């Protein structure tokens, strides 16, 4: 698996809660964060409003790229 290292700034209280949850679940903090991100992305993929915004963004990006290519 290729990985990308990402820094994440969290309020101290949230970082402490994340560490406690990861410890209770028997996983690393990185794994707990990956699982949360996976769930978030899966939810977004089924959200019709998000899909509309994504489609709009794709169209805007396409227009900009086409203009740059001229």
Rosetta blueprint (number, residue, H / E / L):
1 X L
2 X L
3 X L
4 X L
5 X L
6 X L
7 X L
8 X L
9 X L
10 X L
11 X L
12 X H
13 X H
14 X H
15 X H
16 X H
17 X H
18 X H
19 X H
20 X H
21 X H
22 X H
23 X H
24 X H
25 X H
26 X L
27 X L
28 X L
29 X H
30 X H
31 X H
32 X H
33 X H
34 X H
35 X H
36 X H
37 X H
38 X H
39 X H
40 X H
41 X H
42 X H
43 X H
44 X H
45 X H
46 X L
47 X L
48 X H
49 X H
50 X H
51 X H
52 X H
53 X H
54 X H
55 X H
56 X H
57 X H
58 X H
59 X H
60 X H
61 X H
62 X H
63 X H
64 X H
65 X H
66 X H
67 X H
68 X H
69 X H
70 X L
